[in-house]
Amino acid sequence: MYALMDMIANGRFAPKTTILYLHTGGLQGKNGLEYMLQKKRR
């Protein structure tokens, strides 16, 4: 999800593009997301 949000924020999709995101995971990515957010803040 982080990568998708990053692509949207950086204009990788044309305006009005419909995006379907199928989440098939659990909480495993939460630690990775927190790591990436802390890394950005530095």
Secondary structure as UniProt FT lines:
FT   HELIX           2..9
FT   TURN            10..11
FT   TURN            15..16
FT   HELIX           28..41
//
